[in-house]
């Protein structure tokens, strides 16, 4: 307790949708995603209190290639905090496993993983459907999650995946969300220790509730999907102040009493493209 305010007992930083290209290339030929990630890593390293873990919730690269993942690993090398990653629709499981080989639940196939940090279980779910922009949790993923959540009733569980299980009102992104969200919802209703479902994919912050849990979308450190609720434009992006999310447990030995606090931490401005720039996603 500091000045009457509880200090977090567990602090998880979430970054998402890095879209790293091979050295020297920009996403959509306009966005310097490498520089954006470098700024993000610098901000994470200087943040106090230091997070226990950084979760990267998908789309680590823009188009999967060994060169892109090699650049990603180099850009993440200054990060002084342990990290765990789950793939997005822009990723390739095999290339990602080779580049970031640590901590997966299976030796082949989907890249699920779990980290236990004091009173919290951090669960990363691979929702990728190879070759598709949308996501699903297949039977194997659901069975694995069931086994993880059933292992304890006392510990809080925070779930991270790429595809959000809820709609945002941005129609072209809602077509690409988690297709079998009802299956996930039914499981969360059976396991109340799941306190958070945190996604990426949409490149802008969102907050709602889902099956009794808090549900969020993490903004990106680079470009944002245009907030177009009327489908006025083709799928496009804008340059806005980048940010990452912080998920804090304020401490308890009971999953029903863990207090979660969400903070969106700005990273600074993306320079060189112009704050009002809009680009078409191709």
VENQUI-V414265 format. One record per residue. N is the residue number from 1. RES is the residue in three letters. PSI is psi in whole degrees, -180 to 180 (* if undefined). OMEGA is omega in whole degrees, -180 to 180 (* if undefined). Layout:
n=N res=RES psi=PSI omega=OMEGA
n=N res=RES psi=PSI omega=OMEGA
This chain:
n=1 res=UNK psi=125 omega=-180
n=2 res=UNK psi=110 omega=179
n=3 res=UNK psi=34 omega=-180
n=4 res=UNK psi=-1 omega=-180
n=5 res=UNK psi=129 omega=-179
n=6 res=UNK psi=129 omega=172
n=7 res=UNK psi=145 omega=-179
n=8 res=UNK psi=136 omega=174
n=9 res=UNK psi=-26 omega=174
n=10 res=UNK psi=133 omega=179
n=11 res=UNK psi=118 omega=-179
n=12 res=UNK psi=124 omega=172
n=13 res=UNK psi=140 omega=177
n=14 res=UNK psi=126 omega=170
n=15 res=UNK psi=157 omega=-172
n=16 res=UNK psi=153 omega=170
n=17 res=UNK psi=61 omega=-177
n=18 res=UNK psi=-35 omega=175
n=19 res=UNK psi=49 omega=-179
n=20 res=UNK psi=139 omega=177
n=21 res=UNK psi=170 omega=169
n=22 res=UNK psi=158 omega=-176
n=23 res=UNK psi=130 omega=175
n=24 res=UNK psi=-7 omega=-179
n=25 res=UNK psi=151 omega=178
n=26 res=UNK psi=147 omega=175
n=27 res=UNK psi=136 omega=-178
n=28 res=UNK psi=22 omega=180
n=29 res=UNK psi=12 omega=-175
n=30 res=UNK psi=-31 omega=-170
n=31 res=UNK psi=121 omega=179
n=32 res=UNK psi=82 omega=-175
n=33 res=UNK psi=-27 omega=177
n=34 res=UNK psi=-46 omega=178
n=35 res=UNK psi=-37 omega=179
n=36 res=UNK psi=-44 omega=179
n=37 res=UNK psi=-38 omega=178
n=38 res=UNK psi=-42 omega=177
n=39 res=UNK psi=-39 omega=-180
n=40 res=UNK psi=-46 omega=179
n=41 res=UNK psi=-43 omega=179
n=42 res=UNK psi=-42 omega=-180
n=43 res=UNK psi=-40 omega=177
n=44 res=UNK psi=-42 omega=-179
n=45 res=UNK psi=-32 omega=-176
n=46 res=UNK psi=-9 omega=-175
n=47 res=UNK psi=138 omega=178
n=48 res=UNK psi=134 omega=0
n=49 res=UNK psi=153 omega=-177
n=50 res=UNK psi=132 omega=176
n=51 res=UNK psi=151 omega=176
n=52 res=UNK psi=-29 omega=-175
n=53 res=UNK psi=145 omega=169
n=54 res=UNK psi=124 omega=174
n=55 res=UNK psi=128 omega=176
n=56 res=UNK psi=112 omega=-169
n=57 res=UNK psi=51 omega=167
n=58 res=UNK psi=166 omega=-174
n=59 res=UNK psi=55 omega=178
n=60 res=UNK psi=-36 omega=177
n=61 res=UNK psi=166 omega=-178
n=62 res=UNK psi=-44 omega=175
n=63 res=UNK psi=124 omega=-170
n=64 res=UNK psi=127 omega=173
n=65 res=UNK psi=158 omega=177
n=66 res=UNK psi=-39 omega=-179
n=67 res=UNK psi=-39 omega=179
n=68 res=UNK psi=-45 omega=180
n=69 res=UNK psi=-34 omega=175
n=70 res=UNK psi=-42 omega=178
n=71 res=UNK psi=-41 omega=177
n=72 res=UNK psi=-50 omega=-179
n=73 res=UNK psi=-41 omega=178
n=74 res=UNK psi=-42 omega=-179
n=75 res=UNK psi=-30 omega=178
n=76 res=UNK psi=-13 omega=-174
n=77 res=UNK psi=-30 omega=177
n=78 res=UNK psi=-8 omega=-178
n=79 res=UNK psi=125 omega=-175
n=80 res=UNK psi=9 omega=-176
n=81 res=UNK psi=139 omega=175
n=82 res=UNK psi=146 omega=178
n=83 res=UNK psi=157 omega=174
n=84 res=UNK psi=148 omega=-174
n=85 res=UNK psi=151 omega=174
n=86 res=UNK psi=145 omega=-175
n=87 res=UNK psi=160 omega=170
n=88 res=UNK psi=-175 omega=-175
n=89 res=UNK psi=-17 omega=176
n=90 res=UNK psi=-5 omega=-175
n=91 res=UNK psi=165 omega=173
n=92 res=UNK psi=124 omega=-174
n=93 res=UNK psi=-46 omega=-176
n=94 res=UNK psi=-45 omega=178
n=95 res=UNK psi=-39 omega=180
n=96 res=UNK psi=-41 omega=179
n=97 res=UNK psi=-39 omega=179
n=98 res=UNK psi=-42 omega=-177
n=99 res=UNK psi=-39 omega=-178
n=100 res=UNK psi=85 omega=-167
n=101 res=UNK psi=3 omega=-166
n=102 res=UNK psi=134 omega=158
n=103 res=UNK psi=9 omega=-177
n=104 res=UNK psi=153 omega=-177
n=105 res=UNK psi=-25 omega=-178
n=106 res=UNK psi=148 omega=179
n=107 res=UNK psi=-23 omega=178
n=108 res=UNK psi=167 omega=175
n=109 res=UNK psi=-143 omega=-172
n=110 res=UNK psi=149 omega=-174
n=111 res=UNK psi=56 omega=172
n=112 res=UNK psi=153 omega=174
n=113 res=UNK psi=166 omega=179
n=114 res=UNK psi=139 omega=175
n=115 res=UNK psi=130 omega=175
n=116 res=UNK psi=120 omega=-180
n=117 res=UNK psi=104 omega=-176
n=118 res=UNK psi=-119 omega=-174
n=119 res=UNK psi=8 omega=-172
n=120 res=UNK psi=138 omega=169
n=121 res=UNK psi=123 omega=179
n=122 res=UNK psi=114 omega=-171
n=123 res=UNK psi=123 omega=179
n=124 res=UNK psi=122 omega=-175
n=125 res=UNK psi=127 omega=177
n=126 res=UNK psi=111 omega=-179
n=127 res=UNK psi=14 omega=-173
n=128 res=UNK psi=138 omega=167
n=129 res=UNK psi=107 omega=-175
n=130 res=UNK psi=131 omega=179
n=131 res=UNK psi=-1 omega=-178
n=132 res=UNK psi=152 omega=176
n=133 res=UNK psi=-31 omega=-180
n=134 res=UNK psi=171 omega=180
n=135 res=UNK psi=159 omega=169
n=136 res=UNK psi=159 omega=167
n=137 res=UNK psi=106 omega=-176
n=138 res=UNK psi=180 omega=-175
n=139 res=UNK psi=-39 omega=180
n=140 res=UNK psi=-41 omega=179
n=141 res=UNK psi=-44 omega=-180
n=142 res=UNK psi=-39 omega=179
n=143 res=UNK psi=-42 omega=178
n=144 res=UNK psi=-45 omega=180
n=145 res=UNK psi=-41 omega=177
n=146 res=UNK psi=-44 omega=-179
n=147 res=UNK psi=-37 omega=179
n=148 res=UNK psi=-48 omega=-177
n=149 res=UNK psi=-32 omega=-180
n=150 res=UNK psi=-12 omega=-176
n=151 res=UNK psi=-18 omega=-180
n=152 res=UNK psi=148 omega=170
n=153 res=UNK psi=-5 omega=-173
n=154 res=UNK psi=-22 omega=-174
n=155 res=UNK psi=138 omega=174
n=156 res=UNK psi=145 omega=177
n=157 res=UNK psi=132 omega=175
n=158 res=UNK psi=122 omega=-176
n=159 res=UNK psi=133 omega=178
n=160 res=UNK psi=135 omega=176
n=161 res=UNK psi=170 omega=-179
n=162 res=UNK psi=-48 omega=-171
n=163 res=UNK psi=125 omega=179
n=164 res=UNK psi=142 omega=179
n=165 res=UNK psi=20 omega=-179
n=166 res=UNK psi=163 omega=-179
n=167 res=UNK psi=156 omega=-177
n=168 res=UNK psi=-15 omega=-172
n=169 res=UNK psi=-9 omega=174
n=170 res=UNK psi=101 omega=-161
n=171 res=UNK psi=-43 omega=-176
n=172 res=UNK psi=-25 omega=175
n=173 res=UNK psi=-34 omega=179
n=174 res=UNK psi=-25 omega=175
n=175 res=UNK psi=-16 omega=-175
n=176 res=UNK psi=17 omega=-176
n=177 res=UNK psi=-165 omega=-179
n=178 res=UNK psi=118 omega=-172
n=179 res=UNK psi=-31 omega=-178
n=180 res=UNK psi=51 omega=180
n=181 res=UNK psi=-30 omega=-180
n=182 res=UNK psi=-36 omega=178
n=183 res=UNK psi=-41 omega=177
n=184 res=UNK psi=-42 omega=-180
n=185 res=UNK psi=-43 omega=-180
n=186 res=UNK psi=-39 omega=179
n=187 res=UNK psi=-41 omega=-179
n=188 res=UNK psi=-32 omega=177
n=189 res=UNK psi=-26 omega=176
n=190 res=UNK psi=-21 omega=-174
n=191 res=UNK psi=90 omega=-174
n=192 res=UNK psi=-8 omega=178
n=193 res=UNK psi=-14 omega=175
n=194 res=UNK psi=109 omega=-172
n=195 res=UNK psi=-16 omega=-173
n=196 res=UNK psi=138 omega=167
n=197 res=UNK psi=112 omega=-175
n=198 res=UNK psi=124 omega=-175
n=199 res=UNK psi=-179 omega=174
n=200 res=UNK psi=-132 omega=168
n=201 res=UNK psi=-39 omega=-172
n=202 res=UNK psi=-9 omega=176
n=203 res=UNK psi=24 omega=172
n=204 res=UNK psi=153 omega=-174
n=205 res=UNK psi=141 omega=174
n=206 res=UNK psi=152 omega=-179
n=207 res=UNK psi=131 omega=176
n=208 res=UNK psi=-167 omega=172
n=209 res=UNK psi=153 omega=-177
n=210 res=UNK psi=115 omega=177
n=211 res=UNK psi=40 omega=177
n=212 res=UNK psi=-1 omega=179
n=213 res=UNK psi=155 omega=169
n=214 res=UNK psi=146 omega=-180
n=215 res=UNK psi=133 omega=-174
n=216 res=UNK psi=160 omega=167
n=217 res=UNK psi=133 omega=-179
n=218 res=UNK psi=136 omega=173
n=219 res=UNK psi=171 omega=-178
n=220 res=UNK psi=159 omega=177
n=221 res=UNK psi=6 omega=-173
n=222 res=UNK psi=-88 omega=-177
n=223 res=UNK psi=158 omega=-179
n=224 res=UNK psi=144 omega=169
n=225 res=UNK psi=134 omega=-178
n=226 res=UNK psi=133 omega=179
n=227 res=UNK psi=81 omega=-175
n=228 res=UNK psi=97 omega=-178
n=229 res=UNK psi=-1 omega=180
n=230 res=UNK psi=9 omega=-178
n=231 res=UNK psi=44 omega=-178
n=232 res=UNK psi=-27 omega=-175
n=233 res=UNK psi=160 omega=169
n=234 res=UNK psi=162 omega=178
n=235 res=UNK psi=125 omega=-173
n=236 res=UNK psi=170 omega=179
n=237 res=UNK psi=161 omega=175
n=238 res=UNK psi=158 omega=175
n=239 res=UNK psi=114 omega=180
n=240 res=UNK psi=167 omega=177
n=241 res=UNK psi=125 omega=-177
n=242 res=UNK psi=163 omega=-177
n=243 res=UNK psi=168 omega=168
n=244 res=UNK psi=169 omega=179
n=245 res=UNK psi=148 omega=173
n=246 res=UNK psi=127 omega=179
n=247 res=UNK psi=117 omega=-174
n=248 res=UNK psi=133 omega=167
n=249 res=UNK psi=125 omega=-178
n=250 res=UNK psi=11 omega=163
n=251 res=UNK psi=125 omega=172
n=252 res=UNK psi=158 omega=174
n=253 res=UNK psi=-2 omega=-179
n=254 res=UNK psi=134 omega=-180
n=255 res=UNK psi=-23 omega=-179
n=256 res=UNK psi=-12 omega=-177
n=257 res=UNK psi=-3 omega=178
n=258 res=UNK psi=126 omega=177
n=259 res=UNK psi=127 omega=179
n=260 res=UNK psi=134 omega=178
n=261 res=UNK psi=132 omega=-180
n=262 res=UNK psi=129 omega=178
n=263 res=UNK psi=134 omega=174
n=264 res=UNK psi=112 omega=-175
n=265 res=UNK psi=120 omega=180
n=266 res=UNK psi=152 omega=-176
n=267 res=UNK psi=-15 omega=-173
n=268 res=UNK psi=-162 omega=-180
n=269 res=UNK psi=144 omega=168
n=270 res=UNK psi=119 omega=-175
n=271 res=UNK psi=155 omega=171
n=272 res=UNK psi=-21 omega=-179
n=273 res=UNK psi=-22 omega=-179
n=274 res=UNK psi=131 omega=-171
n=275 res=UNK psi=-29 omega=-175
n=276 res=UNK psi=9 omega=-176
n=277 res=UNK psi=135 omega=169
n=278 res=UNK psi=133 omega=177
n=279 res=UNK psi=153 omega=178
n=280 res=UNK psi=133 omega=179
n=281 res=UNK psi=118 omega=177
n=282 res=UNK psi=* omega=*
